[in-house]
Amino acid sequence: MFLGQFYHSLDDKGRLTIPARFRELLADEGAYLMQGFDQNLMVLTRNSFEAISRRINQTSMTDPTARLLRRLLFSTADRIDVDRVGRILLPQFLRQTAGLESEAVIVGAGEHFEIWSPERWDVQTQQLND
């Protein structure tokens, strides 16, 4: 289970160091990175991503909302690998979508974790505290 909050820097190439305890959970099954639903990014284990994919693929293609969800999931998702020093590469278009520049907040969310810009995470934290 992914728990906690971690602040990390992005390097010039858009690589982000993943907390060691999260790396352990990703090592066994691999992971997928995708655009989140709240101007953030999501990292899901392979099993979680495949379960969501199956559910989305069972929706009707005649449903406009289902088509939008398919596009969001499959057009922004990419298989990721953790390099030997524990980093993942965040593609430029996803960094722009999430407003990530030089810093990121990695937030545990149970079966997945999220990557936020510090400014957007501050807004989320204020909402959670209200």
C-alpha positions as CSV (number, residue, x, y, z in Angstrom):
1,M,0.0,0.0,0.0
2,F,1.3,3.5,-0.9
3,L,1.3,5.8,2.1
4,G,2.7,9.2,3.1
5,Q,3.9,12.4,1.4
6,F,7.4,13.0,0.0
7,Y,8.9,16.2,-1.5
8,H,11.5,15.6,-4.3
9,S,13.2,17.6,-7.0
10,L,13.0,16.8,-10.8
11,D,16.2,16.9,-12.7
12,D,16.8,18.7,-16.0
13,K,15.6,15.7,-18.0
14,G,12.3,15.4,-16.0
15,R,13.3,12.4,-13.9
16,L,11.8,12.1,-10.4
17,T,13.2,10.0,-7.6
18,I,10.6,7.6,-6.1
19,P,10.7,6.9,-2.4
20,A,12.5,3.6,-1.5
21,R,9.4,2.1,0.0
22,F,7.3,2.8,-3.1
23,R,10.1,1.4,-5.3
24,E,9.8,-1.9,-3.5
25,L,6.1,-2.1,-4.4
26,L,6.7,-1.3,-8.1
27,A,9.7,-3.7,-8.5
28,D,7.6,-6.9,-8.5
29,E,5.0,-6.0,-11.1
30,G,6.1,-2.9,-12.9
31,A,4.0,0.3,-13.1
32,Y,2.1,2.7,-15.3
33,L,2.1,6.5,-15.3
34,M,-0.9,8.4,-16.4
35,Q,-2.7,11.8,-16.1
36,G,-4.7,12.0,-12.9
37,F,-8.2,13.5,-12.5
38,D,-7.2,16.6,-10.5
39,Q,-4.4,18.2,-12.5
40,N,-1.9,15.7,-11.1
41,L,-0.3,12.4,-12.2
42,M,-1.0,8.9,-11.1
43,V,1.3,5.9,-10.8
44,L,-0.5,2.5,-10.7
45,T,1.0,-0.9,-10.3
46,R,0.5,-3.2,-13.4
47,N,-2.2,-5.1,-11.6
48,S,-4.2,-2.0,-10.7
49,F,-3.8,-0.5,-14.2
50,E,-4.9,-3.7,-15.9
51,A,-8.0,-4.0,-13.6
52,I,-9.0,-0.4,-14.4
53,S,-8.3,-1.1,-18.1
54,R,-10.6,-4.1,-18.1
55,R,-13.4,-2.1,-16.4
56,I,-13.1,0.7,-18.9
57,N,-13.0,-1.7,-21.9
58,Q,-16.3,-3.1,-20.7
59,T,-18.1,0.2,-21.0
60,S,-20.1,1.0,-24.0
61,M,-18.4,2.8,-26.9
62,T,-21.6,4.6,-27.6
63,D,-21.5,6.4,-24.2
64,P,-19.7,9.8,-24.7
65,T,-18.5,9.8,-21.1
66,A,-17.0,6.4,-21.4
67,R,-15.2,7.4,-24.6
68,L,-13.7,10.4,-22.8
69,L,-12.5,8.2,-20.0
70,R,-10.9,5.8,-22.4
71,R,-9.1,8.6,-24.2
72,L,-7.8,10.0,-20.9
73,L,-6.6,6.7,-19.6
74,F,-5.0,5.2,-22.8
75,S,-3.7,8.4,-24.4
76,T,-1.8,9.6,-21.4
77,A,-0.7,6.2,-19.9
78,D,2.8,4.8,-20.4
79,R,4.7,1.9,-18.9
80,I,7.5,3.2,-16.6
81,D,10.6,1.7,-15.4
82,V,12.5,2.7,-12.3
83,D,16.2,3.2,-13.1
84,R,19.1,1.9,-11.0
85,V,19.1,5.0,-8.8
86,G,15.3,4.9,-8.2
87,R,14.0,7.5,-10.7
88,I,11.2,7.5,-13.2
89,L,11.0,9.7,-16.3
90,L,8.0,12.0,-16.5
91,P,7.2,12.9,-20.1
92,Q,7.1,16.6,-20.9
93,F,3.4,16.7,-21.8
94,L,2.5,15.1,-18.5
95,R,4.8,17.5,-16.6
96,Q,3.0,20.4,-18.3
97,T,-0.4,18.9,-17.6
98,A,0.4,18.6,-13.9
99,G,2.2,21.9,-13.6
100,L,5.5,20.2,-12.6
101,E,8.7,22.2,-13.0
102,S,11.5,21.6,-10.5
103,E,9.7,20.2,-7.5
104,A,7.1,17.5,-6.9
105,V,5.1,16.0,-4.1
106,I,4.6,12.3,-4.1
107,V,1.5,11.3,-2.3
108,G,0.4,7.8,-1.3
109,A,-3.2,7.0,-2.2
110,G,-3.6,3.4,-1.2
111,E,-3.4,1.2,-4.3
112,H,-1.6,3.9,-6.3
113,F,0.3,7.1,-5.7
114,E,0.0,10.6,-7.1
115,I,2.5,13.2,-8.2
116,W,1.5,16.8,-7.6
117,S,3.1,20.2,-8.1
118,P,3.7,21.7,-4.6
119,E,1.3,24.6,-5.3
120,R,-1.5,22.3,-6.4
121,W,-0.9,20.0,-3.5
122,D,-1.1,23.0,-1.1
123,V,-4.6,23.7,-2.5
124,Q,-5.6,20.0,-2.0
125,T,-4.2,20.1,1.6
126,Q,-6.3,23.3,2.3
127,Q,-9.4,21.5,1.0
128,L,-8.6,18.4,3.1
129,N,-8.2,20.6,6.2
130,D,-11.5,22.4,5.7
